[in-house]
Amino acid sequence: MMKSTSKPAILGGERLKAEPWPNWPYMTDGDIEELVQVLKSGNWCRICYGEDSDESKIVQFERSFARMQDARYAVSCSNGTAALEIALRAAGIKPGDEVIVPAFTFIASASAVLQIGGLPVFADIEEDTFCIDPDSVEQLINPNTRGIVVVHMGGRPANMDRIMEIARKHRLIVIEDCAQANLAEWRGQKVGSIGDAGTFSFQNSKNISSGEGGAVTTNSEEIADMSYSLHHIGRKKGDRFYTHHYASWNYRLTEIQAAILLSQMSRAEEQNAIRQENGRYLYELLSGIEGIRLPRQDDRITNNGYHLYLFNIDEERFGINRDLLLEALYAEGVPLFGGYGPLYKNPLFTEKNFGVNGYIEGKTVDYQSAYCPNVEKVSKTGMGFYQSTLLGTREDMETLAESIIRIRNHAHELKSRGNS
Ligand SMILES: Cc1ncc(COP(=O)(O)O)c(C=O)c1O
């Protein structure tokens, strides 16, 4: 109690937590051992081994990762953006096809569609889940629509019941963007195994990381084989090495990255359990603070991947707006996610800087008039804590809540700071 009445750091008070918050990526001696093993072997890339060699770290990783995500197949690749391009193309999106994408996500969810010649069409999100709004998806469907990219934002699964129902009704391809959501589960089933394909990122900040990296998961042998080809300059499994069937890039992961991923993955469930526990406790602590709007609880979410712990700030009830709260929490030393802007406001879309892509004869989308009310709103009110912060202690969660409370208690002073 004493703590929350003291001055926040931004007004000259002492930080509630003097030590730094948990660091990321997290590394152990096990990671180093795995790495040294690969370095010493001299086999640093996929083609050093046969296609399905048990010795290959890449093959080992793909098998384990598929199991982890309840999928029959996983194909690794260089990053989550490449995974999206590969999955969209492998699942059958063609140049000129419209693909519905939420307007509140990382740019790759939409730019990957452009990169394969498709046209992203922006759907709104639900304010209280940060995920794509199925009603908005339905409104955007027209004869050119071929697919939906569903983003499990921050690790929270989107409403896959509704999305799959809509997709079946309109015969649409569903790609789950799970970059932020490994281990997340919708009604007992892991994300990335519900739609036609799932895509993952292992970039530095992600819950499983090798600096850069990605994967496509699927239950379809056809999509898995095509993904393999597309990440491997059009080579086909079982065919001669210098025979290429499709125009594509080299999107291969390295053995070095796969070794780190295998080691990182061995801790993933344990770390996810800590985030779950802290996430539940934070919900309890933050739900009593006026002006903090926490996401809707949903029993169908049987596991949250918790890449981000997201919430909204109601300026009127909290006393200051989201940006001022971010500034005040930064001063407390808390690492923070400040939200995305509406994707359609990027010059990429407003100026249609699509390069060779996106100019399919007779097909176009009017991005200038795109407008998603909830995305507009949430881009000003949404914020979150990172997954690494959720790996802190129970006391750390109390410190987070205390920090917010004391900032709120000094809202008036903070607001008038600029006017004095
Ligand atoms: C939702 C989402 N999709 C795709 C990506 C792209 O992943 P990568 O950075 O590995 O290309 C990210 C990464 O930040 C992401 O958050």
The ligand as an SDF file (V2000), in Angstrom:
LIG
                    3D

 16 16  0  0  0  0  0  0  0  0999 V2000
    2.1420  -11.8960  -36.0250 C   0  0  0  0  0  0  0  0  0  0  0  0
    3.4710  -12.0100  -36.7240 C   0  0  0  0  0  0  0  0  0  0  0  0
    3.5050  -12.5330  -37.9550 N   0  0  0  0  0  0  0  0  0  0  0  0
    4.6590  -12.6820  -38.6190 C   0  0  0  0  0  0  0  0  0  0  0  0
    5.8520  -12.2880  -38.0660 C   0  0  0  0  0  0  0  0  0  0  0  0
    7.0900  -12.3850  -38.8940 C   0  0  0  0  0  0  0  0  0  0  0  0
    8.0860  -13.1660  -38.3410 O   0  0  0  0  0  0  0  0  0  0  0  0
    9.6260  -12.9150  -38.6930 P   0  0  0  0  0  0  0  0  0  0  0  0
   10.0530  -11.6800  -37.9820 O   0  0  0  0  0  0  0  0  0  0  0  0
   10.3000  -14.1410  -38.1750 O   0  0  0  0  0  0  0  0  0  0  0  0
    9.7410  -12.7790  -40.1610 O   0  0  0  0  0  0  0  0  0  0  0  0
    5.8810  -11.7500  -36.7750 C   0  0  0  0  0  0  0  0  0  0  0  0
    7.1500  -11.3520  -36.1620 C   0  0  0  0  0  0  0  0  0  0  0  0
    7.2670  -10.4210  -35.4370 O   0  0  0  0  0  0  0  0  0  0  0  0
    4.6520  -11.5950  -36.0810 C   0  0  0  0  0  0  0  0  0  0  0  0
    4.6060  -11.0840  -34.8540 O   0  0  0  0  0  0  0  0  0  0  0  0
  1  2  1  0
  2  3  1  0
  2 15  2  0
  3  4  2  0
  4  5  1  0
  5  6  1  0
  5 12  2  0
  6  7  1  0
  7  8  1  0
  8  9  2  0
  8 10  1  0
  8 11  1  0
 12 13  1  0
 12 15  1  0
 13 14  2  0
 15 16  1  0
M  END
$$$$
